[in-house]
Amino acid sequence: MISSLKWLPLISIFIVGISTGFAQGGFSNEIGIIAGPVAFQSDFGERRDFDTNKGNTGFGIGLVHFMNFEYRSGYTPYTYFNDHFKVRSELSWNKTKLEHFGRWVDPSKTGVNANKLRAHSGETNNYNIGMQLEYFPFSIKEFSLPSPSFTPFFSFGVQFTAYNPKVYTTYNDGNPNNLDNFYGPWYRYSDGTIRDTDFITAKNGTTLSLVGGIGGRYKLSYLSDLLIDLRWQHYFSDKVDGLNHSLPSNKSNDYLLWLNFGYVYYLD
């Protein structure tokens, strides 16, 4: 099987090919950089728990390219698509350290399983590449005027993710390959029989993800913008965090929220 990272240049070639195809129809180029905090929602901690949402946060950074069909030299025939949409391609990376939060690891919990949860931690490392369609409800052409202005946008797209999670435990001998160092109900039924032996999945892998967001641009100059973007990214896998237990509480795949800030420069 081809390793996860070997797919990245193949996807890059695909995106460049799409960009070349659009270039024949004419568009201007914008490039930028984005960065900001990531809140990773996974099987670590309790869902909808404030301490989990606050604690399992990391950082992301990325390079972005935009196809702008309105901002071109010469005469540009007006179409609604040209004046309200941009195509965004992106290469990004995010990392989050994960721990268990919530009532099951409250200091009042002194049992063996609570101690195992407190000793268990992890880390996500994700490389993403993909494309999004950005919709601007107000005119892109009017926003391109040099006077200071702000315009909102909405986005939706698909990304390819290569993930490389890490698993740690300080319980007992600290061996992440020893199932008895982890929370008992993940791998044993109450009668002691084995429930699952593959709940710890610290292996490289690949998956697709859906991406949606809302944001805005502030025009600094004729050729540069500031960008803010709140993104939701839902993975088609529950192994991105290195934990995929089979308890009924594991109801959905991993996802994240990323608040990123960026700078965009118009090339032509």
N, C-alpha and C positions, 0 to 999 in steps of 0.2 A: 504493500500500500504506500502511495506517495505521502511523505511526511507533510505536516500542516504547513510549515513555512515555505515548502517548495511550491505551494499553490499561489503564494502572494505575487511573484513575478508574472505568472500566467494571467491572474486577474488584472494586474496592472496593464499588460499588453491589451487585454480586452477593452479596458476603459480608454486607453489611448486610441484604439481602433474606432471606438464610438465617437470620440472627440474629433478624430480626423474626418469621419463621415459628416458630422455636423459642420465642420469647417468648410466643406464644399458648398454649403448653403449660406455660410457667412455668419460669424458671431465674433464678439470681442472676448478677450480673456481677462479674468481676474484671478489673482492668487492671494493666499493668505495663510495665517497661522492662528490656531485656536488653542486654548488651554483653560483648565478649570477643575473644580472639585467634582468627584463622582460619588454617588450614593448607590451601593450595590445591594440589591435585594436577592437573597438566596436562602438556602436551608440553614444558614447560620443565624441564630437568634430567633425571635418571634416576629412573625409578620405583623405589620401595622403597630409595632412597638417603637415608641419614640427613641428609647435608648439604642435599639438596634439600628434604626435609621440614622441616628446621629453618630454612632460608633463605627459602623462599617462603611467608612468613607475613604476614598482614595483620590487619585489624581489622573487626569488624562491630558494628552497633547496631540495635536494633529496638524497636517497640512491639507489645505483645501484649494480647489480650483473651480471656478464658475464659468459657465458659458452664458454670456449676456447677449441676447439677440436684438436688443434695442440700442445699446451703446456701440455704434459703429460709425466710422467715417463715411461721408457721402450720404446719399438719400436712402432712407430705410422705409419701405412701405409699412403703414400701420397695420398690425394685426393684434388681436387681444392677447394671443399667446406671447408675442414679442414684448408687449408692454407690461405683462403681469407674471411672467414665469422666467426662472433661471434653472439651469441644470448644474447640480453641484456634485463633484467627485471628491473623494476624501480618502486619505490614509491616516489612521490614528492608532494610538496605543493608550491603554489605561491599566492601572494597577491599584488594587485595593487589598489591604490587610483585613482579615476577617476573624471575629471572635463571637462567642455566644453571649447574648444579652437577654434580659427578661426574667420572668418569675422562676424559671427552672434553674437559674444560676444565682438566685438571690442568696445573700449571705446566710439567711435562715435555713437554707437547704444544706444539710450536712451529710447526705447519703453518698454512697459510692458513685452513683450515676451523675449527681450534681458535680462531684469532684472531677469526673471524667470530662464533663462538658466544659468546666472551667479550664481544664488543662489542654483542651483541643483548640487549635487555631489553624488558619489557612491563609492563602494569598492567591489572588487572581492576577494573571498577566495575559492581556488580550490584545492582539493585533487585528485591526479592522480595515477593510477596504471595500468601497462601494459607491453607490450613486444615490442622490436624492433629487426630487423635483421640488423646487421652492416656488410658492405662490405668494405674490405681493398684491394685496387687495387694492392698493393705490398705484398710480402710474409710475413705472420705473423711469420713464423719460423725464417726468417732472422732478423726480428725486435726483436725477443726474445733474440738475442745475447747481452751480457752485455755491449758492447760498446755504447756510447751515439748515439741515432738515433731518427729520426722523421718519422712518417708514417701517411698519411691521411686516412679518412674513410667516407663513406656515410651511412646513416641509414634511415629506413622506418619501421613504425609499427602502432599499434593501442593502444589507452589507454582508460580506463574507468575513467570518471571524476565525482566526487560529488562536486557540486558547492553550495555556500552559499553567494549570493550577499547581499549588504546593500545599502539602498537608503536614502539620506539626502536632505533636502532643508531648507534654511533660509528665504525663501520668506513668507511674510505675517505671519501666525501663526506657520510656520515651521512644519506643519503636513504633513508627506509623504502620508497619506491616503486621503488627500484633492486634487483631481485632478486639481482644479483651481490654485494650487500652482506651476504647471508645464507648460511647453511650450504649448500654446494653440493649434496650428495645429496638435499636436500629438493626441488630443482627440476630436477636434471639426472641422467640415467643416467651410468654410468661411461664410455659411449662419447660423451658430450657432448650427446646429444639431450635435448629437454625432457621432463621427467617430470610437472611440475605447476607452474602459474603462479598458483594461487589458494591457496597455503599460508599466506600472510600475509592475515589476514581482520580487519583493524582496522575493522570496520563495526558499527554498532548492529544489534541483533537481539533476538529474543524466543525463549524456549523454555520448556518445562515441566521440572520436576524432581521426583524422589521424595525425600522427607525421612524419615529415621528417627533416633530418638534414645533415650537413656537418661539419667535425671536424678533429682533429688530436691528436696523442699521441706522447709524448716525453719520452723516456726511461731514468728514473733516475738511476735504478739499475736492476739487474736480476729479482727482484721480485716487482718492483714498477714503475708506470708511472704517468706522469702528463697528464691531458686531457683537451682539449678545444672543445666546441661543440656549433654551432649556430643552433638552432632548430626553426622550424615552426610547430605550432600546431593549427589545424583547428577543431573547435567544430561542432558537428551536432546539434547545438542549438543556438538560438539568445537570450537566456535568461540568459546567464552566467554572464552578466554585470548588470542584474537587470533592463534593459531597452529594450523593443522590440516594437517600434512604427510601424505604418503601412504606413508611408509616402513612396513615390516612392524612396527616397534616401536610404532607408534601403534595400540594395541589397544583402547582404550576411550575413552569420552567424559570430559570434565572433571568433577571432583567436588571437594568440600571437606569438611574436618572443622572444626567450630566449637564451641569450648568457651565457653559464655556463662554469665554470672552475672546475676541479676536481682532485682528487687523487685516484689512483687505486692500490690495493695491490693484488698480486698473492698468493692465499692460498696454492695451491698444484700443 
